[in-house]
Amino acid sequence: MNNKIFTFVLLLLWMLLSVNAYSFNSCDGKKQEKTCVQISVSSQAEKGLNDLVVYLEPLDGQALVPATKPIIIGQLGKSFTPYISVSQVNSKVEFANQDDITHHIYSAGSDNKFSFKIRAGQTNSTIQFNQASEVAMGCNIHDWMSGYLLLVNTPYFGKTDSQGQVSFDIDKQGKYKIVVWHPQMQSENNRMIKEVVISTDSAFAITLKNEISEIPRQENDDDFDFLSDYE
């Protein structure tokens, strides 16, 4: 009887630990040949951090397939939406002006330089991003507008949800580098890096060493916007 109780307690503990480790499972269970990798990012106060970029870089020469889904960087309410975008190098990126005014979008201090006007309701997808880099974006008309595009050499990228969680279905197991990035992160190159070996479905937790700085206000301090009709 005692042995049965002991076995039951061990089973219960195992179930609780399993639920805790995989409680944010959002991998596609139908992909039988894939390996599910789940990552949580939190502050020193153990609070899940939202909207941080997380990506996996292979370290064993694993072959990677390019991402095929284009991303859209909008301009709405005289701000970039989203503030942070992430895409694989050479993927399609569309800039969509959802405001009723013209913007003059440009990149600052990046290997992927661009500058173009985009009028109300227009979309621009002519920019070719062929180098991994951080692209800081602004508007020559509305100088308070700022946003970021991170270009990575991997299809395994995403942003954390409201619980600080993100997951990936990867094709090849092996050694990977988990990279967490945010332009306001107070660490070298705005990153935290953790090398891991993935040989089965896995869950990893990353705790930032420092707090993230506040995102700049995306609004005009002046009541009068005399450049709104810029053409």
N, C-alpha and C positions, 0 to 999 in steps of 0.2 A: 504493500500500500504506500509506504513511504517512497519507494522508488517511482511509483506512478505519479505521486504528487511532485516529486523532484523533476521528473520528465516533463510534466505539464507546465511547471513554472519556467523551465528552460525554453519550452516551445513558445510560451506567452511572451517572454523577454525577446526572443528572436523575432516574433511577429511585430512587436512594438518598435524594435530597432529598424526593421525593414520598412515599416510605414514611415518612420521619421526620416530615413535616408532617401526614400523615393516619393515623398509626399507631394513633390511638385512635378511629377512625371507628366510631360507633355509630348514625349516622343511618339512617333507613329508606330503603334504596335503591329501594324500589318506588314511593315518592312522587315521581313524575317532575316534578310542578309545584312541588316544594319546593326550597328552598336549604338546604344543610347548613352549619351553623355549629358549629365545634368550638373549645372553649376549654380551656386548661390553666392551672392556678393553682399556683404553687410559692413556696417560701420563698427567702430570699437564698442559702441553701445548695443551691438547685436541687432541693429535695425536694418532690414532689407533695403537696399539702395536701388532706386528706380532710374531707368534711362541711361545706364552705363553700357558702353559697348563691350562685348565679350567676343573673342574669336580664338579659334584653334589653329596653330601653325604646326604642320608635320615636321618632325625632326629625323625621321627614318627614311626620307625620300618617297613617302607614299604618293601615289598618283592621285591627283585631284581633278574633279570635273568642274568646269566653270559654272558659276551661277547664271541662270537664264532669266530670272525675274528682274525686270527693270525697277529702279526706284524713282520716286517722284519727290522733288524738293519744291515745296510750294512757297509762294509769297502771299501772305494773307494778313490783313490788319497791319500792314507795314512791318511785318516781321517774317523771319524764315520759319516755315512749319514743315517738318519738325526742326527744332534748334540743332539737333545732331542727327546726321544721316550716316549710313555706312554702306559700302558697296565693294564688290570684288573688282579689281583692276580689269579694264576692258569691258565691263558690263555697261548696259545702257542706263544713262542718268537723264531724267527729264526735269527741266525747270518749268514750273507752271505758275504763271502770274494770275492769282485769283482775286487780286485787288482791281479797283476800277481806275487805277492810275498806272503810269509807267514807272518801272524800276530800271536801274542801271547796275546790274550785278557784276561783281568782280571778285577775283581771288587775291589773297595777300600772302606774300612770302612762301610760295609753294612751287614745286616742280611742275604742277598741273595748273598753268596760268590761263586765265580767261577774263574777258571783259565784254559785256554785251548789254544792249538795251532790250528790255522785254516789255511790250505794251500790254495793256489790260486784256485779259482773256487769252493771251498767247502762251504757247509752249515752245521751249527751245531744247532740242535734244542733239544738237550738233557738236557739243564738246566731247572730245575723246580723252578719257582719263586712262593713261597707260602706264602710270608709275604709282607705286604704293607711297602714300604720303598723307599728311594731315592738311586739309585745305580749309583755311579760314576764309569765310565769305563776308562780304559787306555790300552796301549799296551806296553809290556815289551821290544819290539824291537824298536818301534818308540815312544820315550817317550814324544813327543809333542802331540800325539793323545789323545784327551779327548772327552767324551760324557756322556750322562746321560739317565738313564731309570727310570721313575717314575712308581711305582706299586701302584695301588689304589684299594680300596674295593668297587668299583661301576662300572657298565657298562656305566655310563654317563660321558664320558671323551672325550676331544678333544683338539686341538690346534687352537689358533686364526689365522685367515687369514690375508691378507695384510691390511685389514681395521680394524683389531683388533676385529673381530667378530666370534662367534661360536654359534651353536644352537643344541638343543637336543629335541627328542621326548620322553617324559617320560610316563611310564605306570600308575604310582600312584601319585595323587596330595597329598599335605600336606606340612609339614615344611622340608626345605632342607638347607644345608650349601653349598654356592657357594665358591669354593676354587680356587684361581689363584696362579700358581706356576711357578717359573723360577729359575734355579740355580744361576743366577746373580742378582736376585731381592734383593734389599737392605731393607729387613724387616725381622722380626723374623721368623726363619725357612724357609726363602725364599718364604713366602706365604702372601696372603691377603685373609681374610675370611669375608663373609657376610651371615648372616642368613636371610632367606626369607620364606614366606608362598606362595605356588603356588596352586591356586584354579581355574585358568583358563589360557589360553594362555597368556604368560607374557614376558616382556622385561626388562632387568636390565642393568644398566651401572655402571662400576667400574673404578675408577680413582686411579692410583698408587700414593702413597705419596712421593716416591723417584724414582730417575732415576735408570735404570738398568745398571749394569756395563758391560763393553765390554766383549764379548766372547773371550777366549784365541785364539791366532792364531794357526790354524791347519796346520802348515808347519814347516819343518826343517830349522833351521837357518844356518846349515852347507851345503856346496855344496856336501860333500862326505858322502854318507850313506853306511858305511861299513857293516851294518847288514842286508842289503836287501836280502841276500841269506841265512838267518838264517833258519835252519831246526830243 
